[in-house]
Amino acid sequence: MVTDPISDFLIRLQNASMVGKTRVSLPLSRMKLSIAQILAREGYVAEVDAAKKDNLLSVTLVYKNGRPAISGVKRISKPSRRMYMGTRDLKPVRRGHGLLVLSTPAGVLTGKEAREKRVGGEALFEIW
């Protein structure tokens, strides 16, 4: 049993991209599906397929010039220590070359979207 499913999801994506896999399959949940859709919208993954009858989430990875689009991931909020950020605390990741993902009352958002909507929340992870 996995104690932190979001961290497991991110590490599976990172490990698969480092060894050159094109597709990753993992257990489906609404949180992982919304995170995967954000990553697809931002260009870190190509395609997201949710098979509800099989309870699987299948993610197709992106490579740019032979290099993986996902080069690093940092989990911020963990089950043992939740980290919350207000609107004023939301800063660009890696000088604008990364992405911050938050769980807010308005749903799962990127740092940029959260700033625009003026809403804070739990900082899940950074990806670059």
For each residue, the residues with C-beta under 8 A, 3 or more apart:
1:
2: 5 8
3: 79
4: 7 8 75 78 79
5: 2 8 9 27 29 31 32
6: 9 10 31 32 35 75 124 125
7: 4 10 11 75 78 125
8: 2 4 5 11 12 26
9: 5 6 12 13 26 32 35 36
10: 6 7 13 14 73 75 125 127
11: 7 8 14 15 73
12: 8 9 15 16 24 26
13: 9 10 16 17 24 39 45 59 61 70 73
14: 10 11 17 18 70 72 73
15: 11 12 18 19
16: 12 13 19 21 23 24 61
17: 13 14 20 21 61 63 68 69 70
18: 14 15 68
19: 15 16
20: 17 63
21: 16 17 24 61
22: 60 61
23: 16 58 59 60 61
24: 12 13 16 21 58 59 61
25: 56 57 58 59
26: 8 9 12 32 56 57 59
27: 5 32 55 56 57
28: 32 33 50 51 52 55 56 57
29: 5 32 33 57
30: 33 34
31: 5 6 34 35 103 108
32: 5 6 9 26 27 28 29 35 36 57
33: 28 29 30 36 37 48 50 57
34: 30 31 37 38 107 108
35: 6 9 31 32 38 39 101 108 124
36: 9 32 33 39 40 45 48 57 59
37: 33 34 40 41 48
38: 34 35 41 42 99 101 108 109 110
39: 13 35 36 42 44 45 48 59 99 127
40: 36 37 43 44 45 46 47 48
41: 37 38
42: 38 39 99 110
43: 40 62 69
44: 39 40 62 69 70 99 127
45: 13 36 39 40 48 59 60 61 62 69 70
46: 40 60 61 62
47: 40 59 60
48: 33 36 37 39 40 45 57 58 59 60
49: 57 58 59 60
50: 28 33 56 57 58
51: 28 54 55 56 57 58
52: 28 55
53:
54: 51
55: 27 28 51 52
56: 25 26 27 28 50 51
57: 25 26 27 28 29 32 33 36 48 49 50 51
58: 23 24 25 48 49 50 51
59: 13 23 24 25 26 36 39 45 47 48 49
60: 22 23 45 46 47 48 49
61: 13 16 17 21 22 23 24 45 46 68 69 70
62: 43 44 45 46 68 69
63: 17 20 66 67 68 69
64: 67 68 69
65:
66: 63
67: 63 64 71
68: 17 18 61 62 63 64 71
69: 17 43 44 45 61 62 63 64
70: 13 14 17 44 45 61 73 127
71: 67 68 128
72: 14 127 128
73: 10 11 13 14 70 125 126 127 128
74: 125 126 127
75: 4 6 7 10 78 124 125
76: 83 123 124 125 126
77: 81 82 83 84 122 123 124 125
78: 4 7 75 81 82
79: 3 4
80:
81: 77 78
82: 77 78 122
83: 76 77 122 123
84: 77 120 121 122 123
85: 89 90 102 120 121 122 123
86: 89 90 120
87: 90 114 115 118 119 120
88:
89: 85 86 120
90: 85 86 87 100 102 111 114 115 120
91: 111
92: 95 96 98 111
93: 96 97 98 99 100 111 126 127 128
94: 97 98 126 128
95: 92
96: 92 93
97: 93 94 128
98: 92 93 94 126 127 128
99: 38 39 42 44 93 110 111 126 127 128
100: 90 93 110 111 123 125 126
101: 35 38 108 109 110 111 123 124 125 126 127
102: 85 90 108 109 110 111 114 120 121 122 123 124
103: 31 108 121 122 124
104: 107 108 109 114 117 119 120 121 122
105: 119 121
106: 109 114 117 119
107: 34 104
108: 31 34 35 38 101 102 103 104 124
109: 38 101 102 104 106 113 114 117 119 121
110: 38 42 99 100 101 102 113 114
111: 90 91 92 93 99 100 101 102 114 115
112: 115 116
113: 109 110 116 117
114: 87 90 102 104 106 109 110 111 117 119 120 121
115: 87 90 111 112 118
116: 112 113
117: 104 106 109 113 114
118: 87 115
119: 87 104 105 106 109 114
120: 84 85 86 87 89 90 102 104 114
121: 84 85 102 103 104 105 109 114
122: 77 82 83 84 85 102 103 104
123: 76 77 83 84 85 100 101 102
124: 6 35 75 76 77 101 102 103 108
125: 6 7 10 73 74 75 76 77 100 101
126: 73 74 76 93 94 98 99 100 101
127: 10 39 44 70 72 73 74 93 98 99 101
128: 71 72 73 93 94 97 98 99
